[in-house]
Amino acid sequence: MKNLMKRHSYFFTLVLLLATTLQAGEILVATVEHKDKRYFVSLDVLINADSERVYSALTNFNQLSAINPAITNSNLIYSLSDTQHRVEVKIESCITFFCKKLVQVQDVEELPGKLILTTVVPEKSDFDYAHARWKVSSEQGRTRVTFDSDLKPSFWVPPLIGPLLIEKKLRDDALAVVDGLEQLAQ
């Protein structure tokens, strides 16, 4: 089993290196880990785009599908203030032949310094738990985006191969978001 995990880890590293060379931006960190039915995603990238436009794309809650093709619909449910929102995101995600429609209702908080925190509302979502942190900043004429997420699906994931496939899908989706942000912000 350890050898299988090492081979999969090597494969994902190879795919990640290939994806890095194909992207216009520079991927500094892109990891997905699985532990105790939870998934941890970390992404740190430099992209060729204006930071204000990147932040604007991330906070355009009715148009999140423009930055991620897996999002089929997103909408701002309500705002408590200029910086606190409830957002619904619908996702259609396919892993090999298995497709699933997922819903995430998130409480989103915009903090000073272009920091965005999201917390899933479990009773309205297909996740028992999910937190994410986005940080957007200017860096030498480019934009640095850091993203960290910790999530636990409420749906059944087949043991052994399921977590590996979900890890790959989460990584692919994260890289697609980077591409989408860069394209939108140009």
Contact map, one row per residue, 1 for C-alpha under 8 A:
111110000000000000000000000000000000000000000000000000000000000000000000000000000000000000000000000000000000000000000000000000000000000000000000000000000000000000000000000000000000000000
111111000000000000000000000000000000000000000000000000000000000000000000000000000000000000000000000000000000000000000000000000000000000000000000000000000000000000000000000000000000000000
111111100000000000000000000000000000000000000000000000000000000000000000000000000000000000000000000000000000000000000000000000000000000000000000000000000000000000000000000000000000000000
111111110000000000000000000000000000000000000000000000000000000000000000000000000000000000000000000000000000000000000000000000000000000000000000000000000000000000000000000000000000000000
111111111000000000000000000000000000000000000000000000000000000000000000000000000000000000000000000000000000000000000000000000000000000000000000000000000000000000000000000000000000000000
011111111100000000000000000000000000000000000000000000000000000000000000000000000000000000000000000000000000000000000000000000000000000000000000000000000000000000000000000000000000000000
001111111110000000000000000000000000000000000000000000000000000000000000000000000000000000000000000000000000000000000000000000000000000000000000000000000000000000000000000000000000000000
000111111111000000000000000000000000000000000000000000000000000000000000000000000000000000000000000000000000000000000000000000000000000000000000000000000000000000010000000000000000000000
000011111111100000000000000000000000000000000000000000000000000000000000000000000000000000000000000000000000000000000000000000000000000000000000000000000000000000000000000000000000000000
000001111111110000000000000000000000000000000000000000000000000000000000000000000000000000000000000000000000000000000000000000000000000000000000000000000000000000000000000000000000000000
000000111111111000000000000000000000000000000000000000000000000000000000000000000000000000000000000000000000000000000000000000000000000000000000000000000000000000000000000000000000000000
000000011111111100000000000000000000000000000000000000000000000000000000000000000000000000000000000000000000000000000000000000000000000000000000000000000000000000000001000000000000000000
000000001111111110000000000000000000000000000000000000000000000000000000000000000000000000000000000000000000000000000000000000000000000000000000000000000000000000000000000000000000000000
000000000111111111000000000000000000000000000000000000000000000000000000000000000000000000000000000000000000000000000000000000000000000000000000000000000000000000000000000000000000000000
000000000011111111100000000000000000000000000000000000000000000000000000000000000000000000000000000000000000000000000000000000000000000000000000000000000000000000000000000000000000000000
000000000001111111110000000001000000000000000000000000000000000000000000000000000000000000000000000000000000000000000000000000000000000000000000000000000000000000000000000000000000000000
000000000000111111111000000000000000000000000000000000000000000000000000000000000000000000000000000000000000000000000000000000000000000000000000000000000000000000000000000000000000000000
000000000000011111111100000000000000000000000000000000000000000000000000000000000000000000000000000000000000000000000000000000000000000000000000000000000000000000000000000000000000000000
000000000000001111111110000000000000000000000000000000000000000000000000000000000000000000000000000000000000000000000000000000000000000000000000000000000000000000000000000000000000000000
000000000000000111111110111000000000000000000000000000000000000000000000000000000000000000000000000000000000000000000000000000000000000000000000000000000000000000000000000000000000000000
000000000000000011111111000000000000000000000000000000000000000000000000000000000000000000000000000000000000000000000000000000000000000000000000000000000000000000000000000000000000000000
000000000000000001111111000000000000000000000000000000000000000000000000000000000000000000000000000000000000000000000000000000000000000000000000000000000000000000000000000000000000000000
000000000000000000111111110000000000000000000000000000000000000000000000000000000000000000000000000000000000000000000000000000000000000000000000000000000000000000000000000000000010000000
000000000000000000001111110000000000000000000011000000000000000000000000000000000000000000000000000000000000000000000000000000000000000000000000000000000000000000000000000000000010000000
000000000000000000010011111000000000000000001111000000000000000000000000000000000000000000000000000000000000000000000000000000000000000000000000000000000000000000000000000000000000010000
000000000000000000010011111100000000000000001110000000000000000000000000000000000000000000000000000000000000000000000000000000000000000000000000000000000000000000000000000000000000000000
000000000000000000010000111111000000000000111100000000000000000000000000000000000000000000000000000000000000000000000000000000000000000000000000000000000000000000000000000000000000000000
000000000000000000000000011111000000000000111100000000000000000000000000000000000000000000000000000000000000000000000000000000000000000000000000000000000000000000000000000000000000000000
000000000000000000000000001111100000000001111000000000000000000000000000000000000000000000000000000000000000000000000000000000000000000000000000000000000000000000000000000000000000000000
000000000000000100000000001111110000000011110000000000000000000000000000000000000000000000000000000000000000000000000000000000000000000000000000000000000000000000000000001000000000000000
000000000000000000000000000011111000000111100000000000000000000000000000000000000000000000000000000000000000000000000000000000000000000000000000000000000000000000000000001000000000000000
000000000000000000000000000001111100001111000000000000000000000000000000000000000000000000000000000000000000000000000000000000000000000000000000000000000000000000000011011000000000000000
000000000000000000000000000000111110001110000000000000000000000000000000000000000000000000000000000000000000000000000000000000000000000000000000000000000000000000000010000000000000000000
000000000000000000000000000000011111111100000000000000000000000000000000000000000000000000000000000000000000000000000000000000000000000000000000000000000000000000100010000000000000000000
000000000000000000000000000000001111111000000000000000000000000000000000000000000000000000000000000000000000000000000000000000000000000000000000000000000000000000000000000000000000000000
000000000000000000000000000000000111110000000000000000000000000000000000000000000000000000000000000000000000000000000000000000000000000000000000000000000000000000000000000000000000000000
000000000000000000000000000000000111111000000000000000000000000000000000000000000000000000000000000000000000000000000000000000000000000000000000000000011000000000000000000000000000000000
000000000000000000000000000000000111111100000000000000000000000000000000000000000000000000000000000000000000000000000000000000000000000000000000000001111000000000000000000000000000000000
000000000000000000000000000000011110111110000000000000000000000000000000000000000000000000000000000000000000000000000000000000000000000000000000000011110000000000000010000000000000000000
000000000000000000000000000000111100011111000000000000000000000000000000000000000000000000000000000000000000000000000000000000000000000000000000000111100000000000000000000000000000000000
000000000000000000000000000001111000001111100000000000000000000000000000000000000000000000000000000000000000000000000000000000000000000000000000001111000000000000000000011000000000000000
000000000000000000000000000011110000000111110000000000000000000000000000000000000000000000000000000000000000000000000000000000000000000000000000011110000000000000000000000000000000000000
000000000000000000000000001111100000000011111000000000000000000000000000000000000000000000000000000000000000000000000000000000000000000000000000111100000000000000000000000001000000000000
000000000000000000000000001111000000000001111100000000000000000000000000000000000000000000000000000000000000000000000000000000000000000000000001111000000000000000000000000000000000000000
000000000000000000000000111110000000000000111110000000000000000000000000000000000000000000000000000000000000000000000000000000000000000000000001110000000000000000000000000000000100000000
000000000000000000000000111100000000000000011111000000000000000000000000000000000000000000000000000000000000000000000000000000000000000000000111100000000000000000000000000000000000000000
000000000000000000000001110000000000000000001111100000000000000000000000000000000000000000000000000000000000000000000000000000000000000000000111100000000000000000000000000000000100010000
000000000000000000000001100000000000000000000111110000000000000000000000000000000000000000000000000000000000000000000000000000000000000000001110000000000000000000000000000000000000010001
000000000000000000000000000000000000000000000011111011000000000000000000000000000000000000000000000000000000000000000000000000000000000000000110000000000000000000000000000000000000010011
000000000000000000000000000000000000000000000001111111000000000000000000000000000000000000000000000000000000000000000000000000000000000001001110000000000000000000000000000000000000000011
000000000000000000000000000000000000000000000000111111100000000000000000000000000000000000000000000000000000000000000000000000000000000111000111000000000000000000000000000000000000000000
000000000000000000000000000000000000000000000000011111110000000000000000000000000000000000000000000000000000000000000000000000000000000000000000000000000000000000000000000000000000000000
000000000000000000000000000000000000000000000000111111111000000000000000000000000000000000000000000000000000000000000000000000000000000000000000000000000000000000000000000000000000000110
000000000000000000000000000000000000000000000000111111111100000000000000000000000000000000000000000000000000000000000000000000000000000100000010000000000000000000000000000000000000110110
000000000000000000000000000000000000000000000000001111111110000000000000000000000000000000000000000000000000000001000000000000000000000100000000000000000000000000000000000000000000000000
000000000000000000000000000000000000000000000000000111111111000000000000000000000000000000000000000000000000000000000000000000000000000000000000000000000000000000000000000000000000000000
000000000000000000000000000000000000000000000000000011111111001100100000000000000000000000000000000000000000000000000000000000000000000000000000000000000000000000000000000000000000100110
000000000000000000000000000000000000000000000000000001111111100100000000000000000000000000000000000000000000000000000000000000000000000000000000000000000000000000000000000000000000100000
000000000000000000000000000000000000000000000000000000111111100000000000000000000000000000000000000000000000000000000000000000000000000000000000000000000000000000000000000000000000000000
000000000000000000000000000000000000000000000000000000011111111100000000000000000000000000000000000000000000000000000000000000000000000000000000000000000000000000000000000000000000000000
000000000000000000000000000000000000000000000000000000000111111100000000011100000000001000000000000000000000000000000000000000000000000000000000000000000000000000000000000000000000000000
000000000000000000000000000000000000000000000000000000000001111100000000111100000000000000000000000000000000000000000000000000000000000000000000000000000000000000000000000000000000000000
000000000000000000000000000000000000000000000000000000001001111111100000111000000000000000000000000000000000000000000000000000000000000000000000000000000000000000000000000000000000000000
000000000000000000000000000000000000000000000000000000001101111111110010110000000000000000000000000000000000000000000000000000000000000000000000000000000000000000000000000000000000000000
000000000000000000000000000000000000000000000000000000000000001111111111110000000000000000000000000000000000000000000000000000000000000000000000000000000000000000000000000000000000000000
000000000000000000000000000000000000000000000000000000000000001111111000000000000000000000000000000000000000000000000000000000000000000000000000000000000000000000000000000000000001000100
000000000000000000000000000000000000000000000000000000001000001111111000000000000000000000000000000000000000000000000000000000000000000000000000000000000000000000000000000000011111100100
000000000000000000000000000000000000000000000000000000000000000111111110000000000000000000000000000000000000000000000000000000000000000000000000000000000000000000000000000010011001000000
000000000000000000000000000000000000000000000000000000000000000011111111000000000000000000000000000000000000000000000000000000000000000000000000000000000000000000000000000000010000000000
000000000000000000000000000000000000000000000000000000000000000010011111000000000000000000111000000000000000000000000000000000000000000000000000000000000000000000000000000010000000000000
000000000000000000000000000000000000000000000000000000000000000110011111110000000000000011110000000000000000000000000000000000000000000000000000000000000000000000000000000000000000000000
000000000000000000000000000000000000000000000000000000000000000010001111110000000000000011110000000000000000000000000000000000000000000000000000000000000000000000000000000000000000000000
000000000000000000000000000000000000000000000000000000000000011110000011111000000000000011100000000000000000000000000000000000000000000000000000000000000000000000000000000000000000000000
000000000000000000000000000000000000000000000000000000000000111110000011111100000000001111000000000000000000000000000000000000000000000000000000000000000000000000000000000000000000000000
000000000000000000000000000000000000000000000000000000000000111000000000111110000000001110000000000000000000000000000000000000000000000000000000000000000000000000000000000000000000000000
000000000000000000000000000000000000000000000000000000000000110000000000011111100000111100000000000000000000000000000000000000000000000000000000000000000000000000000000000000000000000000
000000000000000000000000000000000000000000000000000000000000000000000000001111100000111100000000000000000000000000000000000000000000000000000000000000000000000000000000000000000000000000
000000000000000000000000000000000000000000000000000000000000000000000000000111110000111000000000000000000000000000000000000000000000000000000000000000000000000000000000000000000000000000
000000000000000000000000000000000000000000000000000000000000000000000000000111111111110000000000000000000000000000000000000000000000000000000000000000000000000000000000000000000000000000
000000000000000000000000000000000000000000000000000000000000000000000000000001111111100000000000000000000000000000000000000000000000000000000000000000000000000000000000000000000000000000
000000000000000000000000000000000000000000000000000000000000000000000000000000111111100000000000000000000000000000000000000000000000000000000000000000000000000000000000000000000000000000
000000000000000000000000000000000000000000000000000000000000000000000000000000111111100000000000000000000000000000000000000000000000000000000000000000000000000000000000000000000000000000
000000000000000000000000000000000000000000000000000000000000000000000000000000111111100000000000000000000001111000000000000000000000000000000000000000000000000000000000000000000000000000
000000000000000000000000000000000000000000000000000000000000000000000000000000111111110000000000000000000011110000000000000000000000000000000000000000000000000000000000000000000000000000
000000000000000000000000000000000000000000000000000000000000000000000000000111111111111000000000000000000011100000000000000000000000000000000000000000000000000000000000000000000000000000
000000000000000000000000000000000000000000000000000000000000000000000000000111100001111100000000000000001111000000000000000000000000000000000000000000000000000000000000000000000000000000
000000000000000000000000000000000000000000000000000000000000100000000000011111000000111110000000000000001111000000000000000000000000000000000000000000000000000000000000000000000000000000
000000000000000000000000000000000000000000000000000000000000000000000000011110000000011111000000000000111100000000000000000000000000000000000000000000000000000000000000000000000000000000
000000000000000000000000000000000000000000000000000000000000000000000011111000000000001111100000000000111100000000000000000000000000000000000000000000000000000000000000000000000000000000
000000000000000000000000000000000000000000000000000000000000000000000011110000000000000111110000000011110000000000000000000000000000000000000000000000000000000000000000000000000000000000
000000000000000000000000000000000000000000000000000000000000000000000111100000000000000011111000000011100000000000000000000000000000000000000000000000000000000000000000000000000000000000
000000000000000000000000000000000000000000000000000000000000000000000111000000000000000001111100001111000000000000000000000000000000000000000000000000000000000000000000000000000000000000
000000000000000000000000000000000000000000000000000000000000000000000100000000000000000000111110001111000000000000000000000000000000000000000000000000000000000000000000000000000000000000
000000000000000000000000000000000000000000000000000000000000000000000000000000000000000000011111111100000000000000000000000000000000000000000000000000000000000000000000000000000000000000
000000000000000000000000000000000000000000000000000000000000000000000000000000000000000000001111111000000000000000000000000000000000000000000000000000000000000000001100100000000000000000
000000000000000000000000000000000000000000000000000000000000000000000000000000000000000000000111111000000000000000000000000000000000000000000000000000000000000000000000000000000000000000
000000000000000000000000000000000000000000000000000000000000000000000000000000000000000000000111111000000000000000000000000000000000000000000000000000000000000000000000000000000000000000
000000000000000000000000000000000000000000000000000000000000000000000000000000000000000000000111111100000000000000000000000000000000000000000000000000000000000000000000000000000000000000
000000000000000000000000000000000000000000000000000000000000000000000000000000000000000000011111111110000000000000000000000000000000000000000000000000000000000000000000000000000000000000
000000000000000000000000000000000000000000000000000000000000000000000000000000000000000000011100011111000000000000000000000000000000000000000000000000000000000000000000000000000000000000
000000000000000000000000000000000000000000000000000000000000000000000000000000000000000001111000001111100000000000000000000000000000000000000000000000000000000000000000000000000000000000
000000000000000000000000000000000000000000000000000000000000000000000000000000000000000001111000000111110000000000000000000011000000000000000000000000000000000000000000000000000000000000
000000000000000000000000000000000000000000000000000000000000000000000000000000000000000111100000000011111000000000000000000111000000000000000000000000000000000000000000000000000000000000
000000000000000000000000000000000000000000000000000000000000000000000000000000000000000111000000000001111100000000000001100111100000000000000000000000000000000000000000000000000000000000
000000000000000000000000000000000000000000000000000000000000000000000000000000000000011110000000000000111110000000000001110110000000000000000000000000000000000000000000000000000000000000
000000000000000000000000000000000000000000000000000000000000000000000000000000000000011110000000000000011111000000000111100000000000000000000000000000000000000000000000000000000000000000
000000000000000000000000000000000000000000000000000000000000000000000000000000000001111000000000000000001111100000000111100000000000000000000000000000000000000000000000000000000000000000
000000000000000000000000000000000000000000000000000000000000000000000000000000000011111000000000000000000111110000011110000000000000000000000000000000000000000000000000000000000000000000
000000000000000000000000000000000000000000000000000000000000000000000000000000000011100000000000000000000011111000011100000000000000000000000000000000000000000000000000000000000000000000
000000000000000000000000000000000000000000000000000000000000000000000000000000000011000000000000000000000001111101111000000000000000000000000000000000000000000000000000000000000000000000
000000000000000000000000000000000000000000000000000000000000000000000000000000000010000000000000000000000000111111111000000000000000000000000000000000000000000000000000000000000000000000
000000000000000000000000000000000000000000000000000000000000000000000000000000000000000000000000000000000000011111100000000000000000000000000000000000000000000000000000000000000000000000
000000000000000000000000000000000000000000000000000000000000000000000000000000000000000000000000000000000000001111100000000000000000001110000000000000000000000000000000000000000000000000
000000000000000000000000000000000000000000000000000000100000000000000000000000000000000000000000000000000000011111110000000000000000001110000000000000000000000000000000000000000000000000
000000000000000000000000000000000000000000000000000000000000000000000000000000000000000000000000000000000000011111111000000000000000111100000000000000000000000000000000000000000000000000
000000000000000000000000000000000000000000000000000000000000000000000000000000000000000000000000000000000001111001111100000000000000111000000000000000000000000000000000000000000000000000
000000000000000000000000000000000000000000000000000000000000000000000000000000000000000000000000000000000001111000111110000000000011110000000000000000000000000000000000000000000000000000
000000000000000000000000000000000000000000000000000000000000000000000000000000000000000000000000000000000111100000011111000000000111100000000000000000000000000000000000000000000000000000
000000000000000000000000000000000000000000000000000000000000000000000000000000000000000000000000000000000111000000001111100000001111000000000000000000000000000000000000000000000000000000
000000000000000000000000000000000000000000000000000000000000000000000000000000000000000000000000000000011110000000000111110010101110000000000000000000000000000000000000000000000000000000
000000000000000000000000000000000000000000000000000000000000000000000000000000000000000000000000000000011110000000000011111110001000000000000000000000000000000000000000000000000000000000
000000000000000000000000000000000000000000000000000000000000000000000000000000000000000000000000000000001000000000000001111111111000000000000000000000000000000000000000000000000000000000
000000000000000000000000000000000000000000000000000000000000000000000000000000000000000000000000000000000000000000000000111110010000000000000000000000000000000000000000000000000000000000
000000000000000000000000000000000000000000000000000000000000000000000000000000000000000000000000000000111000000000000000111111000000000000000000000000000000000000000000000000000000000000
000000000000000000000000000000000000000000000000000000000000000000000000000000000000000000000000000001111000000000000001111111110000000000000000000000000000000000000000000000000000000000
000000000000000000000000000000000000000000000000000000000000000000000000000000000000000000000000000001110000000000000000010111110000000000000000000000001110000000000000000000000000000000
000000000000000000000000000000000000000000000000000000000000000000000000000000000000000000000000000000010000000000000001010011111100000000000000000000111110000000000000000000000000000000
000000000000000000000000000000000000000000000000000000000000000000000000000000000000000000000000000000000000000000000000011011111100000000000000000000111100000000000000000000000000000000
000000000000000000000000000000000000000000000000000000000000000000000000000000000000000000000000000000000000000000000011110000111110000000000000000001111000000000000000000000000000000000
000000000000000000000000000000000000000000000000000000000000000000000000000000000000000000000000000000000000000000000111000000111111000000000000000011110000000000000000000000000000000000
000000000000000000000000000000000000000000000000000000000000000000000000000000000000000000000000000000000000000000001111000000001111100000000000000011100000000000000000000000000000000000
000000000000000000000000000000000000000000000000000000000000000000000000000000000000000000000000000000000000000000001110000000000111110000000000001111000000000000000000000000000000000000
000000000000000000000000000000000000000000000000000000000000000000000000000000000000000000000000000000000000000000111100000000000011111000000000011110000000000000000000000000000000000000
000000000000000000000000000000000000000000000000000000000000000000000000000000000000000000000000000000000000000000111000000000000001111100000000111100000000000000000000000000000000000000
000000000000000000000000000000000000000000000000000000000000000000000000000000000000000000000000000000000000000011110000000000000000111110000001111000000000000000000000000000000000000000
000000000000000000000000000000000000000000000000001001100000000000000000000000000000000000000000000000000000000011100000000000000000011111000011110000000000000000000000000000000000000000
000000000000000000000000000000000000000000000000001000000000000000000000000000000000000000000000000000000000000011000000000000000000001111100011100000000000000000000000000000000000000000
000000000000000000000000000000000000000000000000011000000000000000000000000000000000000000000000000000000000000000000000000000000000000111111111000000000000000000000000000000000000000000
000000000000000000000000000000000000000000000000000000000000000000000000000000000000000000000000000000000000000000000000000000000000000011111111000000000000000000000000000000000000000000
000000000000000000000000000000000000000000000000000000000000000000000000000000000000000000000000000000000000000000000000000000000000000001111110000000000000000000000000000000000000000000
000000000000000000000000000000000000000000000001010000000000000000000000000000000000000000000000000000000000000000000000000000000000000001111110000000000000000000000000000000000000000000
000000000000000000000000000000000000000000000111111000000000000000000000000000000000000000000000000000000000000000000000000000000000000001111111000000000000000000000000000000000000000000
000000000000000000000000000000000000000000000111111001000000000000000000000000000000000000000000000000000000000000000000000000000000000111111111100000000000000000000000000000000000000000
000000000000000000000000000000000000000000011110001000000000000000000000000000000000000000000000000000000000000000000000000000000000001111100111110000000000000000000000000000000000000000
000000000000000000000000000000000000000000111110000000000000000000000000000000000000000000000000000000000000000000000000000000000000011110000011111000000000000000000000000000000000000000
000000000000000000000000000000000000000001111000000000000000000000000000000000000000000000000000000000000000000000000000000000000000111100000001111100000000000000000000000000000000000000
000000000000000000000000000000000000000011110000000000000000000000000000000000000000000000000000000000000000000000000000000000000001111000000000111110000000000000000000000000000000000000
000000000000000000000000000000000000000111100000000000000000000000000000000000000000000000000000000000000000000000000000000000000001110000000000011111000000000000000000000000000000000000
000000000000000000000000000000000000001111000000000000000000000000000000000000000000000000000000000000000000000000000000000000000111100000000000001111100000000000000000000000000000000000
000000000000000000000000000000000000011110000000000000000000000000000000000000000000000000000000000000000000000000000000000000001111000000000000000111110000000000000000000000000000000000
000000000000000000000000000000000000011100000000000000000000000000000000000000000000000000000000000000000000000000000000000000111110000000000000000011111000000000000000000000000000000000
000000000000000000000000000000000000111000000000000000000000000000000000000000000000000000000000000000000000000000000000000000111100000000000000000001111100000000000000000000000000000000
000000000000000000000000000000000000110000000000000000000000000000000000000000000000000000000000000000000000000000000000000001111000000000000000000000111111000000000000000000000000000000
000000000000000000000000000000000000000000000000000000000000000000000000000000000000000000000000000000000000000000000000000001110000000000000000000000011111000000000000000000000000000000
000000000000000000000000000000000000000000000000000000000000000000000000000000000000000000000000000000000000000000000000000001100000000000000000000000001111100000000000000000000000000000
000000000000000000000000000000000000000000000000000000000000000000000000000000000000000000000000000000000000000000000000000000000000000000000000000000001111110000000000000000000000000000
000000000000000000000000000000000000000000000000000000000000000000000000000000000000000000000000000000000000000000000000000000000000000000000000000000000011111001100000000000000000000000
000000000000000000000000000000000000000000000000000000000000000000000000000000000000000000000000000000000000000000000000000000000000000000000000000000000001111111100000000000000000000000
000000000000000000000000000000000000000000000000000000000000000000000000000000000000000000000000000000000000000000000000000000000000000000000000000000000000111111100000000000000000000000
000000000000000000000000000000000000000000000000000000000000000000000000000000000000000000000000000000000000000000000000000000000000000000000000000000000000011111110000000000000000000000
000000000000000000000000000000000000000000000000000000000000000000000000000000000000000000000000000000000000000000000000000000000000000000000000000000000000011111111000000000000000000000
000000000000000000000000000000000000000000000000000000000000000000000000000000000000000000000000000000000000000000000000000000000000000000000000000000000000111111111100000000000000000000
000000000000000000000000000000000100000000000000000000000000000000000000000000000000000000000000000000000000000000000000000000000000000000000000000000000000111111111110000000000000000000
000000010000000000000000000000000000000000000000000000000000000000000000000000000000000000000000000000000000000000000000000000000000000000000000000000000000000111111111000000000000000000
000000000000000000000000000000000000000000000000000000000000000000000000000000000000000000000010000000000000000000000000000000000000000000000000000000000000000011111111100000000000000000
000000000000000000000000000000000000000000000000000000000000000000000000000000000000000000000010000000000000000000000000000000000000000000000000000000000000000001111111110000000000000000
000000000000000000000000000000011100001000000000000000000000000000000000000000000000000000000000000000000000000000000000000000000000000000000000000000000000000000111111111000000000000000
000000000001000000000000000000010000000000000000000000000000000000000000000000000000000000000000000000000000000000000000000000000000000000000000000000000000000000011111111100000000000000
000000000000000000000000000000000000000000000000000000000000000000000000000000000000000000000010000000000000000000000000000000000000000000000000000000000000000000001111111110000000000000
000000000000000000000000000000010000000010000000000000000000000000000000000000000000000000000000000000000000000000000000000000000000000000000000000000000000000000000111111111000000000000
000000000000000000000000000001110000000010000000000000000000000000000000000000000000000000000000000000000000000000000000000000000000000000000000000000000000000000000011111111100000000000
000000000000000000000000000000000000000000000000000000000000000000000000000000000000000000000000000000000000000000000000000000000000000000000000000000000000000000000001111111110000000000
000000000000000000000000000000000000000000000000000000000000000000010100000000000000000000000000000000000000000000000000000000000000000000000000000000000000000000000000111111111000000000
000000000000000000000000000000000000000000100000000000000000000000000000000000000000000000000000000000000000000000000000000000000000000000000000000000000000000000000000011111111100000000
000000000000000000000000000000000000000000000000000000000000000000000000000000000000000000000000000000000000000000000000000000000000000000000000000000000000000000000000001111111110000000
000000000000000000000000000000000000000000000000000000000000000000111000000000000000000000000000000000000000000000000000000000000000000000000000000000000000000000000000000111111111000000
000000000000000000000000000000000000000000000000000000000000000000110000000000000000000000000000000000000000000000000000000000000000000000000000000000000000000000000000000011111111100000
000000000000000000000000000000000000000000001010000000000000000000100000000000000000000000000000000000000000000000000000000000000000000000000000000000000000000000000000000001111111110000
000000000000000000000011000000000000000000000000000000000000000000100000000000000000000000000000000000000000000000000000000000000000000000000000000000000000000000000000000000111111111000
000000000000000000000000000000000000000000000000000000000000000001110000000000000000000000000000000000000000000000000000000000000000000000000000000000000000000000000000000000011111111100
000000000000000000000000000000000000000000000000000001001100000000100000000000000000000000000000000000000000000000000000000000000000000000000000000000000000000000000000000000001111111110
000000000000000000000000100000000000000000000011100001000000000000000000000000000000000000000000000000000000000000000000000000000000000000000000000000000000000000000000000000000111111111
000000000000000000000000000000000000000000000000000000000000000000000000000000000000000000000000000000000000000000000000000000000000000000000000000000000000000000000000000000000011111111
000000000000000000000000000000000000000000000000000011001000000001100000000000000000000000000000000000000000000000000000000000000000000000000000000000000000000000000000000000000001111111
000000000000000000000000000000000000000000000000110011001000000000000000000000000000000000000000000000000000000000000000000000000000000000000000000000000000000000000000000000000000111111
000000000000000000000000000000000000000000000001110000000000000000000000000000000000000000000000000000000000000000000000000000000000000000000000000000000000000000000000000000000000011111
